[in-house]
Amino acid sequence: MDVFHSPQYLPDLVLDIIFSNLKPPDLLNCMLVCRNWLRVLSDGRAEPWKLLCRQKIPKELLRSELLSQLATPKAKLRALYHAWNPDDCSVHIVVKQNGFTLHRNPVAQSTDMARTKIGYNYGKHVWEVTWTGPLGTVAMVGVSTMDAPVHCSGYLPLLGIDKHSWGWNLIDNVLLHNGVSHGNYPLLNNAPKYQIGEKIQLVLDCENGVLHFEKCNEFLGIAFKDLPKTKLYPSVSAVYGNTEISVVYLGKPLCG
């Protein structure tokens, strides 16, 4: 076959039409075929990513404040695939249709947890977590392994209750792992309590085994060190009925 008639040398417009008929896993495989296909699909605003966004994410959500930090359709689609896992949460938690927000049903004497669809044991990654409902008496945010339980009876700091999870209790500003307090957090003088609607950045550095948080671009200090190399999933645990929590994967940190 003449090199200029090879599929890898097709015009961008033709490639866009072909790629627009593929699913995300197939598109990722296409990026490995050749430099030209990688160039086309590396553009986060390419037509295939726009089409998939329109198919997977409601129009009003694409333009919402929730996804405002994501500049391209590809980034928004990627965030959807990193959002809450409806198959890995307490039976008292429902992941809303948008995929990014969970709703904790009003069940007495119950603590309920949820994890994201994708966990990591390599690289550095950032998620944005927002509590959009009442916190109740215990509200935890952090990471866990697949071995951490997603439900327990009573109102307890479930995220951090055993060796499989690490959590920050937004109510009393205390860190918890393996059922033991690891001190106050944030590591700031006169650290304020979390306010409903504030965006928290959860930053997981798997290369160095470190978890920290940021708020309004302010570093809140290292929360946990010496994290294991196993896959870790951003997680929350809640006790308040009808509270809602959103998570958005932002990608790699801008610095570091």
Steps between C-alpha positions, in 0.01 A plus 500: 500500500623848411610670823284803422191279472566323826229552768749679721531778240129564454395869526399622845138546390477137391666381821253707703210326326650157559597567860155644578356150458728346761472458876752649747704178549533466122605864468772448758625202302497710183732749670763224511485422128709783358613856565238649268209332679652594834524862384134512396366337817732689736300811417249513784261697278503252211159405358497143640537632855231764444259240368562261789449783749165586347401134515615431856457828689185721506543838331416697815765307694767564236455873560453477876719631779576140598711442188621857460866415564508254210584685181440234235237237412767232537576611857129501590450155354806372687361643824177306445696176480671592830179595684307305766457127450133401542613141550750580775304684767260439784148386412383824664684710243368577154723642227295759316444485125777752430753251643695765692271540803385250761194523723498340843149379582353584845569179697533518878801359686702438187833622363544464126799524270568527126809467282586623152507269198875518453778470756869570461831359619721710272529864400362818656131584477251764611127477567261773606251402771201714594248436777171652383284389789512501882804333656336347806711379792764321290614592149814332369703549183816313402608178330444129548588165349245256363521312831349784705134445599240734352247476785481469875233544765484818706652840423873434477807631312490203262766640266809442712349246736740224392834445325338519155398866507627848583256783574464862602195574714369838387299536821779498758800551265666174605685243287425133552666177387468148643259637759768730645511880490795638303463854626317813402457613142538735311852580619422870526473743788135546599392271216135571411238227480378387163197686366237332281566567133875559533716314249776283646782370284608149597857447374637146491872456434546128448867537412583629848210341690355836607145635530429869550213742450467851364225760517483816290852419374629494858710203608350359820799288594587133457218287638651151469842360405631150428185392317518146357567428132162330459226677302340784697160648422370843600220431749249668729289378788184675618231466764255780419185410310454666159848647496670511161869489406659559161839391368681624187831361378726789395800298380860558598607784734599820321822503702714209605 
